[in-house]
């Protein structure tokens, strides 16, 4: 799952060297934490969230093929602190 997300994100951002993806698996659920450079955050989210929704759909297709659930978290920097926005992708 991590390899698919890495491939997609590297082709979207302007600073692919700053991509960090943490993957954990347990009980049939794969959790992915995506961190990108703050200047690339808009490219990942897209206009009205279209890009992140498309990424979720692609991960869902892969999850169905692997018979697992996927939880994608986007590490979204704020003005003074970082928070994690939960974007649950379930099959």
PDB file as gemmi writes it, atoms N, CA and C in Angstrom:
CRYST1    1.000    1.000    1.000  90.00  90.00  90.00 P 1                      
ATOM      1  N   UNK A   1       0.831  -1.184   0.000  1.00  0.00           N  
ATOM      2  CA  UNK A   1       0.000   0.000   0.000  1.00  0.00           C  
ATOM      3  C   UNK A   1       0.879   1.251   0.000  1.00  0.00           C  
ATOM      4  N   UNK A   2       1.943   1.193   0.787  1.00  0.00           N  
ATOM      5  CA  UNK A   2       2.857   2.334   0.892  1.00  0.00           C  
ATOM      6  C   UNK A   2       3.490   2.656  -0.462  1.00  0.00           C  
ATOM      7  N   UNK A   3       3.822   1.622  -1.223  1.00  0.00           N  
ATOM      8  CA  UNK A   3       4.453   1.839  -2.520  1.00  0.00           C  
ATOM      9  C   UNK A   3       3.534   2.567  -3.498  1.00  0.00           C  
ATOM     10  N   UNK A   4       2.247   2.250  -3.487  1.00  0.00           N  
ATOM     11  CA  UNK A   4       1.288   2.936  -4.348  1.00  0.00           C  
ATOM     12  C   UNK A   4       1.166   4.408  -3.958  1.00  0.00           C  
ATOM     13  N   UNK A   5       1.018   4.670  -2.673  1.00  0.00           N  
ATOM     14  CA  UNK A   5       0.904   6.046  -2.199  1.00  0.00           C  
ATOM     15  C   UNK A   5       2.170   6.842  -2.531  1.00  0.00           C  
ATOM     16  N   UNK A   6       3.323   6.235  -2.336  1.00  0.00           N  
ATOM     17  CA  UNK A   6       4.595   6.893  -2.635  1.00  0.00           C  
ATOM     18  C   UNK A   6       4.683   7.259  -4.116  1.00  0.00           C  
ATOM     19  N   UNK A   7       4.303   6.337  -4.980  1.00  0.00           N  
ATOM     20  CA  UNK A   7       4.348   6.581  -6.422  1.00  0.00           C  
ATOM     21  C   UNK A   7       3.432   7.741  -6.814  1.00  0.00           C  
ATOM     22  N   UNK A   8       2.221   7.742  -6.302  1.00  0.00           N  
ATOM     23  CA  UNK A   8       1.256   8.795  -6.633  1.00  0.00           C  
ATOM     24  C   UNK A   8       1.761  10.152  -6.159  1.00  0.00           C  
ATOM     25  N   UNK A   9       2.154  10.222  -4.897  1.00  0.00           N  
ATOM     26  CA  UNK A   9       2.536  11.504  -4.298  1.00  0.00           C  
ATOM     27  C   UNK A   9       3.806  12.064  -4.932  1.00  0.00           C  
ATOM     28  N   UNK A  10       4.787  11.211  -5.222  1.00  0.00           N  
ATOM     29  CA  UNK A  10       6.034  11.686  -5.838  1.00  0.00           C  
ATOM     30  C   UNK A  10       5.782  12.356  -7.182  1.00  0.00           C  
ATOM     31  N   UNK A  11       4.746  11.921  -7.877  1.00  0.00           N  
ATOM     32  CA  UNK A  11       4.439  12.497  -9.179  1.00  0.00           C  
ATOM     33  C   UNK A  11       3.553  13.736  -9.092  1.00  0.00           C  
ATOM     34  N   UNK A  12       3.143  14.115  -7.893  1.00  0.00           N  
ATOM     35  CA  UNK A  12       2.304  15.294  -7.709  1.00  0.00           C  
ATOM     36  C   UNK A  12       3.051  16.488  -7.130  1.00  0.00           C  
ATOM     37  N   UNK A  13       4.014  16.232  -6.268  1.00  0.00           N  
ATOM     38  CA  UNK A  13       4.641  17.310  -5.501  1.00  0.00           C  
ATOM     39  C   UNK A  13       5.875  17.877  -6.200  1.00  0.00           C  
ATOM     40  N   UNK A  14       6.267  19.076  -5.771  1.00  0.00           N  
ATOM     41  CA  UNK A  14       7.462  19.710  -6.328  1.00  0.00           C  
ATOM     42  C   UNK A  14       8.723  19.342  -5.548  1.00  0.00           C  
ATOM     43  N   UNK A  15       8.551  18.834  -4.321  1.00  0.00           N  
ATOM     44  CA  UNK A  15       9.692  18.439  -3.491  1.00  0.00           C  
ATOM     45  C   UNK A  15       9.532  16.985  -3.045  1.00  0.00           C  
ATOM     46  N   UNK A  16       9.751  16.023  -3.963  1.00  0.00           N  
ATOM     47  CA  UNK A  16       9.547  14.612  -3.615  1.00  0.00           C  
ATOM     48  C   UNK A  16      10.492  14.103  -2.532  1.00  0.00           C  
ATOM     49  N   UNK A  17      11.623  14.790  -2.341  1.00  0.00           N  
ATOM     50  CA  UNK A  17      12.572  14.344  -1.312  1.00  0.00           C  
ATOM     51  C   UNK A  17      12.043  14.570   0.100  1.00  0.00           C  
ATOM     52  N   UNK A  18      11.023  15.389   0.248  1.00  0.00           N  
ATOM     53  CA  UNK A  18      10.485  15.676   1.582  1.00  0.00           C  
ATOM     54  C   UNK A  18       9.300  14.783   1.958  1.00  0.00           C  
ATOM     55  N   UNK A  19       8.954  13.834   1.102  1.00  0.00           N  
ATOM     56  CA  UNK A  19       7.832  12.934   1.383  1.00  0.00           C  
ATOM     57  C   UNK A  19       8.229  11.935   2.462  1.00  0.00           C  
ATOM     58  N   UNK A  20       7.345  11.763   3.431  1.00  0.00           N  
ATOM     59  CA  UNK A  20       7.531  10.757   4.468  1.00  0.00           C  
ATOM     60  C   UNK A  20       6.220  10.002   4.619  1.00  0.00           C  
ATOM     61  N   UNK A  21       6.282   8.678   4.470  1.00  0.00           N  
ATOM     62  CA  UNK A  21       5.096   7.838   4.623  1.00  0.00           C  
ATOM     63  C   UNK A  21       5.404   6.786   5.671  1.00  0.00           C  
ATOM     64  N   UNK A  22       4.595   6.777   6.721  1.00  0.00           N  
ATOM     65  CA  UNK A  22       4.726   5.766   7.765  1.00  0.00           C  
ATOM     66  C   UNK A  22       3.560   4.800   7.623  1.00  0.00           C  
ATOM     67  N   UNK A  23       3.868   3.502   7.591  1.00  0.00           N  
ATOM     68  CA  UNK A  23       2.839   2.479   7.407  1.00  0.00           C  
ATOM     69  C   UNK A  23       2.843   1.516   8.588  1.00  0.00           C  
ATOM     70  N   UNK A  24       1.667   1.264   9.131  1.00  0.00           N  
ATOM     71  CA  UNK A  24       1.512   0.246  10.167  1.00  0.00           C  
ATOM     72  C   UNK A  24       0.342  -0.642   9.782  1.00  0.00           C  
ATOM     73  N   UNK A  25       0.465  -1.927  10.104  1.00  0.00           N  
ATOM     74  CA  UNK A  25      -0.590  -2.893   9.801  1.00  0.00           C  
ATOM     75  C   UNK A  25      -0.914  -3.700  11.035  1.00  0.00           C  
ATOM     76  N   UNK A  26      -2.210  -3.878  11.272  1.00  0.00           N  
ATOM     77  CA  UNK A  26      -2.626  -4.790  12.322  1.00  0.00           C  
ATOM     78  C   UNK A  26      -4.105  -5.114  12.150  1.00  0.00           C  
ATOM     79  N   UNK A  27      -4.447  -6.353  12.399  1.00  0.00           N  
ATOM     80  CA  UNK A  27      -5.825  -6.844  12.341  1.00  0.00           C  
ATOM     81  C   UNK A  27      -6.529  -6.494  11.037  1.00  0.00           C  
ATOM     82  N   UNK A  28      -5.862  -6.662   9.907  1.00  0.00           N  
ATOM     83  CA  UNK A  28      -6.484  -6.407   8.617  1.00  0.00           C  
ATOM     84  C   UNK A  28      -6.694  -4.951   8.284  1.00  0.00           C  
ATOM     85  N   UNK A  29      -6.024  -4.057   8.997  1.00  0.00           N  
ATOM     86  CA  UNK A  29      -6.132  -2.625   8.706  1.00  0.00           C  
ATOM     87  C   UNK A  29      -4.742  -2.041   8.505  1.00  0.00           C  
ATOM     88  N   UNK A  30      -4.598  -1.306   7.417  1.00  0.00           N  
ATOM     89  CA  UNK A  30      -3.342  -0.635   7.102  1.00  0.00           C  
ATOM     90  C   UNK A  30      -3.529   0.851   7.371  1.00  0.00           C  
ATOM     91  N   UNK A  31      -2.658   1.414   8.204  1.00  0.00           N  
ATOM     92  CA  UNK A  31      -2.698   2.847   8.505  1.00  0.00           C  
ATOM     93  C   UNK A  31      -1.496   3.512   7.847  1.00  0.00           C  
ATOM     94  N   UNK A  32      -1.767   4.587   7.122  1.00  0.00           N  
ATOM     95  CA  UNK A  32      -0.722   5.336   6.444  1.00  0.00           C  
ATOM     96  C   UNK A  32      -0.734   6.772   6.941  1.00  0.00           C  
ATOM     97  N   UNK A  33       0.431   7.279   7.313  1.00  0.00           N  
ATOM     98  CA  UNK A  33       0.580   8.672   7.726  1.00  0.00           C  
ATOM     99  C   UNK A  33       1.458   9.356   6.689  1.00  0.00           C  
ATOM    100  N   UNK A  34       0.886  10.319   5.966  1.00  0.00           N  
ATOM    101  CA  UNK A  34       1.580  11.010   4.885  1.00  0.00           C  
ATOM    102  C   UNK A  34       1.996  12.403   5.333  1.00  0.00           C  
ATOM    103  N   UNK A  35       3.281  12.698   5.192  1.00  0.00           N  
ATOM    104  CA  UNK A  35       3.817  14.023   5.485  1.00  0.00           C  
ATOM    105  C   UNK A  35       4.525  14.527   4.233  1.00  0.00           C  
ATOM    106  N   UNK A  36       4.175  15.746   3.812  1.00  0.00           N  
ATOM    107  CA  UNK A  36       4.838  16.372   2.667  1.00  0.00           C  
ATOM    108  C   UNK A  36       5.282  17.771   3.071  1.00  0.00           C  
ATOM    109  N   UNK A  37       6.080  18.390   2.237  1.00  0.00           N  
ATOM    110  CA  UNK A  37       6.502  19.764   2.476  1.00  0.00           C  
ATOM    111  C   UNK A  37       5.259  20.660   2.528  1.00  0.00           C  
ATOM    112  N   UNK A  38       5.215  21.607   3.459  1.00  0.00           N  
ATOM    113  CA  UNK A  38       4.030  22.481   3.572  1.00  0.00           C  
ATOM    114  C   UNK A  38       3.668  23.206   2.274  1.00  0.00           C  
ATOM    115  N   UNK A  39       4.659  23.495   1.436  1.00  0.00           N  
ATOM    116  CA  UNK A  39       4.359  24.168   0.170  1.00  0.00           C  
ATOM    117  C   UNK A  39       3.655  23.245  -0.823  1.00  0.00           C  
ATOM    118  N   UNK A  40       3.748  21.935  -0.617  1.00  0.00           N  
ATOM    119  CA  UNK A  40       3.103  20.959  -1.497  1.00  0.00           C  
ATOM    120  C   UNK A  40       1.739  20.503  -0.986  1.00  0.00           C  
ATOM    121  N   UNK A  41       1.346  20.956   0.193  1.00  0.00           N  
ATOM    122  CA  UNK A  41       0.096  20.496   0.791  1.00  0.00           C  
ATOM    123  C   UNK A  41      -1.104  20.785  -0.119  1.00  0.00           C  
ATOM    124  N   UNK A  42      -1.130  21.948  -0.734  1.00  0.00           N  
ATOM    125  CA  UNK A  42      -2.233  22.299  -1.625  1.00  0.00           C  
ATOM    126  C   UNK A  42      -2.322  21.381  -2.832  1.00  0.00           C  
ATOM    127  N   UNK A  43      -1.176  20.924  -3.320  1.00  0.00           N  
ATOM    128  CA  UNK A  43      -1.164  20.002  -4.452  1.00  0.00           C  
ATOM    129  C   UNK A  43      -1.747  18.650  -4.066  1.00  0.00           C  
ATOM    130  N   UNK A  44      -1.501  18.209  -2.844  1.00  0.00           N  
ATOM    131  CA  UNK A  44      -2.014  16.923  -2.380  1.00  0.00           C  
ATOM    132  C   UNK A  44      -3.515  17.001  -2.122  1.00  0.00           C  
ATOM    133  N   UNK A  45      -3.962  18.079  -1.521  1.00  0.00           N  
ATOM    134  CA  UNK A  45      -5.386  18.219  -1.215  1.00  0.00           C  
ATOM    135  C   UNK A  45      -6.175  18.517  -2.489  1.00  0.00           C  
ATOM    136  N   UNK A  46      -5.684  19.426  -3.314  1.00  0.00           N  
ATOM    137  CA  UNK A  46      -6.356  19.767  -4.558  1.00  0.00           C  
ATOM    138  C   UNK A  46      -7.527  20.704  -4.344  1.00  0.00           C  
ATOM    139  N   UNK A  47      -8.054  21.210  -5.430  1.00  0.00           N  
ATOM    140  CA  UNK A  47      -9.179  22.146  -5.377  1.00  0.00           C  
ATOM    141  C   UNK A  47     -10.412  21.428  -4.844  1.00  0.00           C  
ATOM    142  N   UNK A  48     -10.906  21.924  -3.729  1.00  0.00           N  
ATOM    143  CA  UNK A  48     -12.081  21.312  -3.114  1.00  0.00           C  
ATOM    144  C   UNK A  48     -11.835  19.900  -2.610  1.00  0.00           C  
ATOM    145  N   UNK A  49     -10.574  19.518  -2.442  1.00  0.00           N  
ATOM    146  CA  UNK A  49     -10.253  18.181  -1.947  1.00  0.00           C  
ATOM    147  C   UNK A  49     -10.299  17.099  -3.014  1.00  0.00           C  
ATOM    148  N   UNK A  50     -10.350  17.486  -4.281  1.00  0.00           N  
ATOM    149  CA  UNK A  50     -10.476  16.507  -5.362  1.00  0.00           C  
ATOM    150  C   UNK A  50      -9.289  15.556  -5.443  1.00  0.00           C  
ATOM    151  N   UNK A  51      -8.086  16.060  -5.264  1.00  0.00           N  
ATOM    152  CA  UNK A  51      -6.905  15.210  -5.403  1.00  0.00           C  
ATOM    153  C   UNK A  51      -6.826  14.184  -4.282  1.00  0.00           C  
ATOM    154  N   UNK A  52      -7.037  14.606  -3.044  1.00  0.00           N  
ATOM    155  CA  UNK A  52      -6.961  13.652  -1.932  1.00  0.00           C  
ATOM    156  C   UNK A  52      -8.082  12.620  -2.036  1.00  0.00           C  
ATOM    157  N   UNK A  53      -9.247  13.021  -2.547  1.00  0.00           N  
ATOM    158  CA  UNK A  53     -10.343  12.062  -2.753  1.00  0.00           C  
ATOM    159  C   UNK A  53      -9.962  11.024  -3.801  1.00  0.00           C  
ATOM    160  N   UNK A  54      -9.302  11.465  -4.869  1.00  0.00           N  
ATOM    161  CA  UNK A  54      -8.861  10.536  -5.909  1.00  0.00           C  
ATOM    162  C   UNK A  54      -7.814   9.565  -5.363  1.00  0.00           C  
ATOM    163  N   UNK A  55      -6.907  10.068  -4.536  1.00  0.00           N  
ATOM    164  CA  UNK A  55      -5.902   9.200  -3.914  1.00  0.00           C  
ATOM    165  C   UNK A  55      -6.592   8.172  -3.031  1.00  0.00           C  
ATOM    166  N   UNK A  56      -7.585   8.605  -2.255  1.00  0.00           N  
ATOM    167  CA  UNK A  56      -8.339   7.679  -1.398  1.00  0.00           C  
ATOM    168  C   UNK A  56      -9.010   6.590  -2.229  1.00  0.00           C  
ATOM    169  N   UNK A  57      -9.593   6.970  -3.359  1.00  0.00           N  
ATOM    170  CA  UNK A  57     -10.269   5.983  -4.209  1.00  0.00           C  
ATOM    171  C   UNK A  57      -9.283   4.951  -4.736  1.00  0.00           C  
ATOM    172  N   UNK A  58      -8.110   5.402  -5.153  1.00  0.00           N  
ATOM    173  CA  UNK A  58      -7.097   4.459  -5.631  1.00  0.00           C  
ATOM    174  C   UNK A  58      -6.641   3.519  -4.518  1.00  0.00           C  
ATOM    175  N   UNK A  59      -6.459   4.051  -3.321  1.00  0.00           N  
ATOM    176  CA  UNK A  59      -6.082   3.203  -2.187  1.00  0.00           C  
ATOM    177  C   UNK A  59      -7.193   2.215  -1.853  1.00  0.00           C  
ATOM    178  N   UNK A  60      -8.444   2.643  -2.008  1.00  0.00           N  
ATOM    179  CA  UNK A  60      -9.579   1.758  -1.743  1.00  0.00           C  
ATOM    180  C   UNK A  60      -9.582   0.581  -2.713  1.00  0.00           C  
ATOM    181  N   UNK A  61      -9.306   0.852  -3.988  1.00  0.00           N  
ATOM    182  CA  UNK A  61      -9.245  -0.221  -4.983  1.00  0.00           C  
ATOM    183  C   UNK A  61      -8.169  -1.225  -4.602  1.00  0.00           C  
ATOM    184  N   UNK A  62      -7.012  -0.725  -4.213  1.00  0.00           N  
ATOM    185  CA  UNK A  62      -5.914  -1.608  -3.799  1.00  0.00           C  
ATOM    186  C   UNK A  62      -6.285  -2.381  -2.535  1.00  0.00           C  
ATOM    187  N   UNK A  63      -6.956  -1.714  -1.597  1.00  0.00           N  
ATOM    188  CA  UNK A  63      -7.354  -2.361  -0.344  1.00  0.00           C  
ATOM    189  C   UNK A  63      -8.349  -3.484  -0.604  1.00  0.00           C  
ATOM    190  N   UNK A  64      -9.284  -3.261  -1.505  1.00  0.00           N  
ATOM    191  CA  UNK A  64     -10.257  -4.305  -1.842  1.00  0.00           C  
ATOM    192  C   UNK A  64      -9.539  -5.514  -2.429  1.00  0.00           C  
ATOM    193  N   UNK A  65      -8.576  -5.270  -3.306  1.00  0.00           N  
ATOM    194  CA  UNK A  65      -7.815  -6.361  -3.912  1.00  0.00           C  
ATOM    195  C   UNK A  65      -7.025  -7.149  -2.871  1.00  0.00           C  
ATOM    196  N   UNK A  66      -6.575  -6.462  -1.818  1.00  0.00           N  
ATOM    197  CA  UNK A  66      -5.789  -7.112  -0.769  1.00  0.00           C  
ATOM    198  C   UNK A  66      -6.639  -7.530   0.426  1.00  0.00           C  
ATOM    199  N   UNK A  67      -7.946  -7.256   0.360  1.00  0.00           N  
ATOM    200  CA  UNK A  67      -8.888  -7.628   1.417  1.00  0.00           C  
ATOM    201  C   UNK A  67      -8.494  -7.035   2.776  1.00  0.00           C  
ATOM    202  N   UNK A  68      -8.202  -5.734   2.771  1.00  0.00           N  
ATOM    203  CA  UNK A  68      -7.858  -5.011   3.998  1.00  0.00           C  
ATOM    204  C   UNK A  68      -8.605  -3.682   4.033  1.00  0.00           C  
ATOM    205  N   UNK A  69      -8.544  -3.019   5.170  1.00  0.00           N  
ATOM    206  CA  UNK A  69      -9.066  -1.651   5.315  1.00  0.00           C  
ATOM    207  C   UNK A  69      -7.883  -0.697   5.303  1.00  0.00           C  
ATOM    208  N   UNK A  70      -8.130   0.521   4.847  1.00  0.00           N  
ATOM    209  CA  UNK A  70      -7.069   1.520   4.768  1.00  0.00           C  
ATOM    210  C   UNK A  70      -7.484   2.766   5.527  1.00  0.00           C  
ATOM    211  N   UNK A  71      -6.549   3.295   6.305  1.00  0.00           N  
ATOM    212  CA  UNK A  71      -6.757   4.551   7.018  1.00  0.00           C  
ATOM    213  C   UNK A  71      -5.611   5.472   6.628  1.00  0.00           C  
ATOM    214  N   UNK A  72      -5.926   6.515   5.850  1.00  0.00           N  
ATOM    215  CA  UNK A  72      -4.916   7.477   5.415  1.00  0.00           C  
ATOM    216  C   UNK A  72      -5.021   8.729   6.261  1.00  0.00           C  
ATOM    217  N   UNK A  73      -3.922   9.085   6.907  1.00  0.00           N  
ATOM    218  CA  UNK A  73      -3.867  10.319   7.690  1.00  0.00           C  
ATOM    219  C   UNK A  73      -2.904  11.267   6.999  1.00  0.00           C  
ATOM    220  N   UNK A  74      -3.350  12.491   6.829  1.00  0.00           N  
ATOM    221  CA  UNK A  74      -2.538  13.520   6.200  1.00  0.00           C  
ATOM    222  C   UNK A  74      -2.019  14.441   7.287  1.00  0.00           C  
ATOM    223  N   UNK A  75      -0.709  14.460   7.459  1.00  0.00           N  
ATOM    224  CA  UNK A  75      -0.084  15.301   8.475  1.00  0.00           C  
ATOM    225  C   UNK A  75      -0.102  16.731   7.952  1.00  0.00           C  
ATOM    226  N   UNK A  76      -1.028  17.520   8.469  1.00  0.00           N  
ATOM    227  CA  UNK A  76      -1.295  18.856   7.942  1.00  0.00           C  
ATOM    228  C   UNK A  76      -0.749  19.930   8.870  1.00  0.00           C  
ATOM    229  N   UNK A  77       0.295  20.668   8.448  1.00  0.00           N  
ATOM    230  CA  UNK A  77       0.854  21.702   9.321  1.00  0.00           C  
ATOM    231  C   UNK A  77      -0.096  22.888   9.472  1.00  0.00           C  
ATOM    232  N   UNK A  78      -0.196  23.399  10.684  1.00  0.00           N  
ATOM    233  CA  UNK A  78      -0.982  24.602  10.967  1.00  0.00           C  
ATOM    234  C   UNK A  78      -0.012  25.753  11.173  1.00  0.00           C  
ATOM    235  N   UNK A  79      -0.520  26.937  11.488  1.00  0.00           N  
ATOM    236  CA  UNK A  79       0.335  28.114  11.650  1.00  0.00           C  
ATOM    237  C   UNK A  79       1.353  27.945  12.776  1.00  0.00           C  
ATOM    238  N   UNK A  80       0.914  27.421  13.931  1.00  0.00           N  
ATOM    239  CA  UNK A  80       1.824  27.309  15.063  1.00  0.00           C  
ATOM    240  C   UNK A  80       2.147  25.871  15.432  1.00  0.00           C  
ATOM    241  N   UNK A  81       1.289  24.930  15.076  1.00  0.00           N  
ATOM    242  CA  UNK A  81       1.540  23.540  15.431  1.00  0.00           C  
ATOM    243  C   UNK A  81       1.025  22.631  14.336  1.00  0.00           C  
ATOM    244  N   UNK A  82       1.454  21.363  14.395  1.00  0.00           N  
ATOM    245  CA  UNK A  82       0.997  20.392  13.418  1.00  0.00           C  
ATOM    246  C   UNK A  82      -0.113  19.549  14.015  1.00  0.00           C  
ATOM    247  N   UNK A  83      -1.119  19.276  13.198  1.00  0.00           N  
ATOM    248  CA  UNK A  83      -2.190  18.377  13.599  1.00  0.00           C  
ATOM    249  C   UNK A  83      -2.316  17.301  12.547  1.00  0.00           C  
ATOM    250  N   UNK A  84      -2.999  16.242  12.900  1.00  0.00           N  
ATOM    251  CA  UNK A  84      -3.207  15.146  11.980  1.00  0.00           C  
ATOM    252  C   UNK A  84      -4.672  15.134  11.591  1.00  0.00           C  
ATOM    253  N   UNK A  85      -4.926  15.215  10.297  1.00  0.00           N  
ATOM    254  CA  UNK A  85      -6.291  15.162   9.790  1.00  0.00           C  
ATOM    255  C   UNK A  85      -6.564  13.724   9.388  1.00  0.00           C  
ATOM    256  N   UNK A  86      -7.574  13.116   9.969  1.00  0.00           N  
ATOM    257  CA  UNK A  86      -7.906  11.729   9.701  1.00  0.00           C  
ATOM    258  C   UNK A  86      -8.786  11.648   8.470  1.00  0.00           C  
ATOM    259  N   UNK A  87      -8.324  10.903   7.474  1.00  0.00           N  
ATOM    260  CA  UNK A  87      -9.122  10.658   6.281  1.00  0.00           C  
ATOM    261  C   UNK A  87      -9.269   9.155   6.151  1.00  0.00           C  
ATOM    262  N   UNK A  88     -10.337   8.621   6.696  1.00  0.00           N  
ATOM    263  CA  UNK A  88     -10.562   7.186   6.751  1.00  0.00           C  
ATOM    264  C   UNK A  88     -11.060   6.686   5.408  1.00  0.00           C  
ATOM    265  N   UNK A  89     -10.383   5.670   4.871  1.00  0.00           N  
ATOM    266  CA  UNK A  89     -10.796   5.035   3.634  1.00  0.00           C  
ATOM    267  C   UNK A  89     -11.127   3.599   3.991  1.00  0.00           C  
ATOM    268  N   UNK A  90     -12.396   3.257   3.971  1.00  0.00           N  
ATOM    269  CA  UNK A  90     -12.826   1.919   4.357  1.00  0.00           C  
ATOM    270  C   UNK A  90     -13.325   1.163   3.144  1.00  0.00           C  
ATOM    271  N   UNK A  91     -13.162  -0.167   3.201  1.00  0.00           N  
ATOM    272  CA  UNK A  91     -13.702  -0.994   2.129  1.00  0.00           C  
ATOM    273  C   UNK A  91     -15.011  -1.571   2.552  1.00  0.00           C  
TER     274      UNK A  91                                                      
END                                                                             
